[in-house]
Each structure stands twice: as C-alpha cells, then as structure tokens.
Amino acid sequence: MKPKVLVVDDDAENCRALSELLAVEGFDPLAFESAEAAWSAMAREEVLPVVVVADVRMPGLDGVALLQRIKGQFPAIPVVLVSAFPDEQVWSEGLRAGAADVFPKPIHGASLVRALRGMVGGGQAHGFPLGENLDSQGAGGRNTEESQMKKIVALVLAATFVCVGVALAAETEGMIQSVDAAGMQIVLSDGTTLVCDDSTNIMVEGKEGKLEDLKEGAKVKASYEEKDGKNVAATLEVGE
C-alpha cells in the first residue's frame, strides 16, 4: 500500500503540482486547499495520513496552527512545513511546535521526496529509486501501457518540474571564487556560474542575507535551475 501524504496549500496549482510529483514517486497524495478542511477530515478520522505537507501562510488556519492541532491529537504523524517567505521567526515557531522539517519555496523536489521516504521508513523498504515508482512494471515484469505512461510522466517531472513553486533543482557546493553584485552572479571554484534574482533565498551563517554579504573564499551550498541557458540560483547557503 502506498503511503498517504496529506498536501495542504491554499494555492490550487501548488497543490496539484506537488500532488502529481508525489504520486509518480510512489506516494498516495490527498490534496486540500485549506487547513480547515484538512483538519476537519483528520479530526473525523476520514483520512489518517502517514505524513502531512502544509504551506505556512494560508488564510484562516495557517500551517503552524494546523501543525499544533495535529500534534495535539495525532502526535505520531510527522508534519513538514513549506513557505515562500524566509521568515525565521515563523520557521522557528514551526520547529518548536514539532515540525519534522521546513522547506523553502521553490521546493527542491528531490530533497522533499527523500525526506518523506525517510519519515515513512520507505527510503529502502520501497526498493525504488528517485524518479521511479512501484507501478513501473506490470505482472511478470512486463510494462503495461499505463505503467509506461506513468514512467514517462515521472521522467518528465524529474527533469523539468519547475512550475508553481515545485522544482527538482540541481545542487552543488564549493568555494566562492568571485562575486559580481552588479551583475547579480557568483562564480564557484569549479567554474560554475550562478545567477541570482529576486527569488533567490540567500542564507549567511544561518541568517537571511544579500548578495553583497557574500565573500570570496566562503563555502557555499547551492541549489539551482537552468533557465534560458543560465544557472539561476534558488538557494545559497553560505558558511564561514
């Protein structure tokens, strides 16, 4: 049986996109566009997921409040929070309330999938790698038309899932070789050039930072997406 994952986001497109990604990765996603509806279903035990993925900022009942309710009645169910806003206070509040993890948007899909598999104990138990699912083969190892289509969808999603805040970004880490604040880009020691824009989430020693705060020789871990032939940084985590 596929592990049930409750997806809660007031943005319908985000809900759909994340649900599609989780479905092709072997999960059984249940989407709700409001925390109130999700909590009502759980409180009545109409749905009891093995893990919940919830956006932080939603009208009415927000993600942190939903987390608190879930932990009060279902303490064994892990809750993952996601947010497009790098608000350390909100994230700290979520972690103190018992969030299993916190992911910034755009979500690094591969990292989220790995985290969810770990939470449900399915990373090795399911026996399928990233980008594949349990339905990739039919009886006797023969691919059915339906399973072939699922496989194609999985591969497409794994390669190009960059819409509505969900991305399977590439990752790299190394030393900063140069910083071009005016040109909004940095060059790493391996020659990789990363372009930054308004959506790039920059963290310097655990605090929100700016491109001007980056120094040559500093260690950086980055996730990025290829857009129009350029490597656009989604996140930059800089250490000492």
N, C-alpha and C positions, 0 to 999 in steps of 0.2 A: 504494500500500500504506500502510495506517495505521501510524504509529509505535508500536512496542511499548513499553509502560511497565510496569515491574515494581512492584507495590504490595505492600509488606511491613508488616503490622501484626498483632500478636497478638490484637487485638480484631476478631472476625469482622464485627461491624456496621460498624466503621470501614472495614474492607477492602471490604465490599460497597458502602457508600455512596460512597467515593472512586472505586471502580472504575466505578460507574454514572455518576458525574459525568464521568469521563474518557472513557468510551465515547461519551456523547452529544456530547462536544466533539471527536470525531474521532480519538481515540486507541484503541489496542488494549491494554487493561489485562490484566495477568496477576497474579492475586492469590495471595499466600502468607501464611499466618497464623503463620509462624515464619521467623526469619532463617536458621536451619539449613537448612530445606527450600529456601528461595530460593537460598542459596549452593550447595547440592548440585546444583540444576538448572543453575545458571550454570557451575559448575566442570566439569560433564559436557557443557557446551555444548548442553544440551537446549533452553535458552532463552537468547537473547542480546538483551536489550532495548536500546533506544537511550538510555533513562534509567531510573533507579531512584528510587522514592519510599519511604523507610523511616522507621518510627517509631523514636525514640531508645530509649525504655525498653521492652524486651521481655525475657522470661525466657530464660536461656541466652545465646545470642549476641545482643548488643544492636545497635542501629542503627549506632553508631560502629564497633564491631568488624566489622560487615558491610561498612561503607564502606571500612575499611582493607584487607579481603580483596579487595574489588572493585578498588580502586586498585592493589593489588599485582599482580593478574593481568589486569585489563581497565582500564588507566588512562584510556582514551578515553571510557569510559561515565560520564556525569555522575550524581552521586547527590545527591538532595535529602533532607534530614532534617526530620522534623516531631516536635514534642513539646508535650505539655500542660503541661510544667513549665518555667518560665522560669529554667533553671539556666545561668547564663552560662558556668560552667566547662565543662559538657558541650558547650554550643554552640560555645565557643571551641575545644575539643578536636576537634569535628567539622570546623570550618572549617580548622583546622591540618592535619587528616588529608586534606583535599581535597574537602570537601562543596561542591557547586556553589551551594547556598543552604540556608537554615534557615528553617522556617515554624513559628510557634507555633500551637497549637490553641486555639480553633476555627479551622480553616484558612480563610483568605479565598480561596474557590474561584477567583474571577476572577483574583486575583494569581497563584495557583499555575498556572492554565491558561496565562496569559501567559508566565510564566517557563519552563514546559515547552516551549511553542512556540518560544520563543527558543533553548532548548538544542538542540532538534532542527532548528533552522533552518526551522521551519514557520509562523512568525507571518504572513508574507506569502506564502510559497510555496504554502501550502494554499489560500489565497484564500477562507477563510471566517471570518466574524467570531464573536466570543464568543456562545455560545448557539445556534450553528448547527453542522451537521456536513456531511460530504461526501455523506451519503446523503439529504439533504433533498429531492432531486429525482431522479426516475427518468429513463428514457430519453426523449429529446425534450423534457425539461423538465416532464414530467407527474408529479405527485405520486402515488405508489402508496399503497395503504392502509398498508403497513408504514412507509414513509418519513413519512407523515403522523403516524403514532403516535409515531415517533421524535422528530419535531419537537415534538409536544405534550409529550412527556416532557422534552425539552430546555428548553422554555419554563417548565414547572412547576419543574424543578430550578433553573433560573436565577433564578426568582422566590422560591422557598421552601425552598432547600436549607439547612436549619438543624439537621439532626439529626446525632446521634453525632459531634460534633466537626467537621463539614464545613459551612461556611456561605459563601454568596455575600453578604457584608455590603456595606453602603453605606459610602462613605468621605467624609470632609470634613476640612477643615483651616482654621485661623484663629487668632484670639487668644482667650484665656480672659477672659471678661467678669466672671464671678463663680464662686466655689467654695462649695458648701454641703456641708461634710464630714459634718454630722449627717444631712442628707437624702440623702447619697450621690449627689450630682449636680453637674454643672457646666453653665454656660451660656456658649456661644460668642458672639463678636461679631456673628455673623449671626443670632442669636436661637435657634439650635439648642440644645435641652436634652438632655444626655446623662446617663443614669442609670448608675451603676456598681454592680456587685455583686461577689461573691467570685471570680467567674471573669474579671473584667476584668484584663487584663495592662497594668500601668502602667510605662512606662519614662521616666525623667527623665534627660536628657542621657546616654543610653546605659546607665543603671543601673536596676535594679529599684527602683520607688518605691511610694509610697502616695498616696491621695487627699489627705492632709494636706500632701504635698510640693508640690502644685500651687499656683501663684501667679497672681493676676490679671495680665493683660498678657502672659503667656508664650505662645509659639507652640505649637500642638498639632496633631498629625495624628491623626485618629481613624477607626476602623472600628467600625460599629455595626449592630445588627439591631433591627428593630421587633418588639417582643413586648408583647402586650396593650395596644397603643396607645402604648407608650413606646419611646424610642430607647435601647436597652441597649448600652453600650459594650463591645466585645470587646477592643480595644486602644487605648491612649492613648500616643502618643509625643510627649514634651514636650521642646522645645529651650530655648535661652536666651531 
